[in-house]
Amino acid sequence: MKYRKKPIVIEAVQFLESTINGPAEFKDVVKFRKKISGGYFYIKTPEGEHIVLDGDFIIKGIKGEFYPCKEDIFHLTYEKADD
């Protein structure tokens, strides 16, 4: 059997150099963990912590959860919706 993803409108912002331009709720999602050799940015998801790299998109799910998404996958999966 084949299935089609239901058309839904999502909220998302792009993570760039630790700066998120968008609603305040997105700004508190990305955390920084310092390590001896530097550190990394991450977000907490229902599946656990996921590293967020420069250029990744942060997507707000339909239940209010957040997920990172690589830029190329984001553009293949989503298109801009009318406001």
Backbone bond lengths (Angstrom), bond angles and torsions (degrees), N, CA, C in turn:
res aa  C-N    CA-C-N  psi(-1)  N-CA   C-N-CA  omega(-1)  CA-C   N-CA-C  phi
1 M - - - 1.448 - - 1.519 109.34 -
2 K 1.304 115.17 152.94 1.464 121.37 176.26 1.518 108.49 -115.75
3 Y 1.335 114.57 147.97 1.457 120.86 178.74 1.519 110.03 -130.96
4 R 1.304 115.69 149.34 1.467 121.69 176.59 1.518 108.12 -113.32
5 K 1.312 117.01 138.80 1.456 122.04 176.95 1.516 109.22 -66.90
6 K 1.321 116.63 133.26 1.461 120.41 178.73 1.520 109.82 -63.95
7 P 1.315 116.33 137.44 1.479 117.62 178.61 1.532 110.32 -73.73
8 I 1.326 115.55 117.65 1.457 121.57 176.13 1.523 108.32 -132.70
9 V 1.296 116.20 156.94 1.465 121.31 175.42 1.524 106.68 -100.07
10 I 1.322 116.36 129.43 1.459 121.76 -179.54 1.519 110.09 -112.29
11 E 1.322 116.17 163.25 1.453 122.08 170.20 1.515 106.99 -104.57
12 A 1.324 117.04 137.47 1.455 121.13 179.43 1.522 109.62 -154.61
13 V 1.329 115.33 151.03 1.458 121.93 173.74 1.519 107.75 -135.43
14 Q 1.330 115.68 154.99 1.460 119.85 179.04 1.521 109.50 -95.54
15 F 1.327 115.41 135.12 1.457 122.86 179.17 1.525 107.76 -88.61
16 L 1.337 116.80 117.27 1.461 121.75 -179.27 1.523 109.96 -131.33
17 E 1.335 115.70 114.61 1.468 121.18 175.97 1.533 112.01 47.92
18 S 1.282 117.42 46.06 1.466 125.68 179.11 1.530 113.18 64.43
19 T 1.311 118.05 18.00 1.457 121.67 177.13 1.515 108.49 -115.84
20 I 1.305 116.22 124.12 1.451 120.47 176.70 1.512 107.60 -114.63
21 N 1.319 116.75 118.80 1.457 121.45 175.61 1.518 107.14 -97.35
22 G 1.289 116.14 113.85 1.456 120.00 -178.43 1.512 110.06 165.75
23 P 1.323 115.84 -166.35 1.463 120.05 -179.14 1.531 111.82 -58.24
24 A 1.316 116.93 150.15 1.462 122.23 -177.81 1.519 112.34 -56.95
25 E 1.337 117.49 -32.89 1.467 119.18 -177.63 1.523 111.99 -62.41
26 F 1.329 118.27 -26.20 1.459 121.11 177.87 1.530 111.29 -76.84
27 K 1.323 117.16 -31.22 1.468 121.11 -174.94 1.522 112.46 -66.57
28 D 1.314 117.96 -29.09 1.462 121.17 -178.81 1.530 112.61 -90.04
29 V 1.309 118.13 -1.72 1.464 122.43 -176.82 1.520 111.47 -78.95
30 V 1.332 117.45 -40.59 1.458 121.47 -176.63 1.527 109.81 -83.81
31 K 1.324 115.72 127.78 1.464 122.78 179.35 1.517 109.27 -116.69
32 F 1.335 115.96 158.35 1.463 121.34 177.56 1.519 108.49 -115.52
33 R 1.324 116.34 131.67 1.463 121.17 175.95 1.517 107.81 -113.50
34 K 1.324 115.45 118.23 1.463 120.90 -178.44 1.529 109.60 -83.57
35 K 1.308 114.96 135.78 1.462 122.52 176.19 1.518 107.83 -124.50
36 I 1.310 117.64 163.66 1.461 121.58 178.93 1.527 110.22 -56.98
37 S 1.320 116.66 -39.22 1.469 120.87 -177.61 1.525 112.42 -90.93
38 G 1.311 118.53 16.55 1.462 121.03 -179.58 1.514 110.67 133.92
39 G 1.300 116.20 -115.47 1.454 120.35 179.71 1.511 110.34 168.02
40 Y 1.322 114.79 -177.34 1.460 119.20 179.87 1.527 109.62 -155.56
41 F 1.316 114.77 158.64 1.454 121.81 176.61 1.516 108.54 -96.56
42 Y 1.330 115.88 146.15 1.461 120.05 179.58 1.529 109.58 -150.56
43 I 1.318 115.21 164.39 1.460 120.85 170.42 1.519 107.91 -130.07
44 K 1.318 115.63 153.50 1.458 121.25 175.49 1.528 108.02 -91.04
45 T 1.320 115.64 130.22 1.461 121.99 177.72 1.529 107.43 -121.77
46 P 1.328 117.97 170.36 1.466 119.19 175.91 1.537 113.01 -58.41
47 E 1.330 117.66 -24.23 1.464 121.58 179.85 1.527 113.02 -90.88
48 G 1.323 118.27 -3.75 1.460 121.93 -177.97 1.515 110.87 125.04
49 E 1.327 116.44 -166.34 1.462 121.15 -179.17 1.523 110.59 -82.47
50 H 1.346 115.31 138.80 1.463 121.42 176.83 1.522 109.08 -128.38
51 I 1.315 116.18 133.04 1.467 121.60 178.16 1.523 109.38 -69.17
52 V 1.340 114.98 140.68 1.465 122.24 177.81 1.523 107.55 -115.59
53 L 1.322 116.09 125.10 1.461 121.43 179.28 1.523 110.21 -105.62
54 D 1.316 115.23 160.11 1.462 121.59 178.45 1.531 109.48 -54.18
55 G 1.314 117.18 128.79 1.464 122.08 179.13 1.510 113.82 96.83
56 D 1.346 118.53 -16.36 1.456 120.62 177.08 1.525 109.99 -64.96
57 F 1.316 116.74 154.29 1.457 121.72 173.67 1.525 108.36 -100.02
58 I 1.319 115.84 144.26 1.453 122.53 173.34 1.524 105.69 -104.25
59 I 1.331 115.72 120.01 1.460 121.94 -176.79 1.527 109.31 -108.31
60 K 1.326 115.56 134.39 1.459 120.29 173.18 1.523 107.19 -92.57
61 G 1.333 116.92 120.68 1.454 122.01 -178.37 1.512 113.33 -75.55
62 I 1.322 115.87 174.97 1.469 120.61 -175.57 1.524 112.99 -70.84
63 K 1.343 117.50 -14.04 1.463 120.90 176.73 1.527 111.63 -104.80
64 G 1.346 117.18 10.42 1.460 121.65 178.86 1.516 113.58 89.12
65 E 1.320 117.76 3.15 1.457 121.88 178.21 1.525 109.95 -81.92
66 F 1.334 117.47 163.51 1.457 121.69 -178.26 1.524 110.46 -119.81
67 Y 1.328 115.49 145.26 1.460 122.91 179.53 1.521 110.02 -139.34
68 P 1.340 117.70 144.73 1.464 119.63 170.23 1.517 109.44 -85.59
69 C 1.323 116.36 152.22 1.457 121.72 178.53 1.529 108.29 -145.36
70 K 1.322 116.51 129.29 1.467 120.56 178.25 1.528 109.41 -61.80
71 E 1.332 115.80 145.41 1.465 121.55 -173.98 1.523 112.24 -57.32
72 D 1.331 118.75 -44.29 1.469 119.77 -177.71 1.532 111.31 -65.62
73 I 1.315 117.83 -40.72 1.465 121.36 178.04 1.525 110.17 -66.11
74 F 1.330 116.52 -40.21 1.462 120.61 178.94 1.518 110.60 -57.73
75 H 1.335 117.22 -47.87 1.469 120.86 -177.24 1.527 112.22 -70.89
76 L 1.326 118.38 -26.40 1.460 120.85 174.85 1.517 112.59 -75.97
77 T 1.331 116.45 -26.59 1.458 121.87 -174.30 1.523 113.47 -96.55
78 Y 1.327 117.15 -35.10 1.461 121.42 -173.11 1.518 111.99 -121.07
79 E 1.305 115.23 153.03 1.462 121.76 171.89 1.513 107.26 -130.98
80 K 1.331 116.09 156.57 1.459 120.85 -177.68 1.537 109.74 -63.66
81 A 1.327 116.42 135.36 1.466 122.18 178.59 1.518 109.26 -100.28
82 D 1.314 115.71 153.81 1.461 119.91 174.29 1.517 108.71 -68.85
83 D 1.334 116.60 140.99 1.475 120.35 179.99 1.506 111.42 -70.80
